């Protein structure tokens, strides 16, 4: 009986499909969906960037505490407008525009700034789950107009906030010494005329 793909032999790190050693310096292929309960599929754990994980964890704690503070400052009844969620998400978009401008123009080589601030703090501060829950609650409560209006207004305000963050920060941030390197071009780069372009 032929083996299923899940049970078939999986090349280990540093090996090719035939079991021979891979060329020196060749990167290991890592599937982000590997089942870590299967021992031979745990190769994705090799080379874990612990500093980045620590930065994301610390930032997430700060961002979660900040969002809880907003919730305490802007309480609302279950049937009322979710001001705390809207404020957190829209202001988080504003801060994202600021962060991306700083990264592209001044700190393109920073390894931990984006994980700490972008993924950690802003990821913990903003909330898609509460936003989706508020939309669903209004639909379930027989308020389709309010539900769709809230969903659409949040998206539009978020996009406007990102644009505002970029527009307000660009004049204040001077390009760093490495702002014209390849890494910067990957984040936004420059156009043919050499002018800076920030792409949130």
Buried (B, 14 or more C-beta within 10 A) or exposed (E): EEEEEEEEEBBEBBBEEEEEEBEEEEEBEEEEEBEEEEEEBEBBEEEEEEEBEBBBBBBBEBBBEBBBEBBEEBEBEEEEBBBBBBBBBBBBBBBBBBBBBBBBBBBBEBEBBBBBBBBBBBBBBBBEEBBEEBBEBBBEEEBEEBBEEBBEEBEEBBBBBBBBBBEEBBEEBEBBEEBBEEBBEEBBBBEEEEEBEBEB
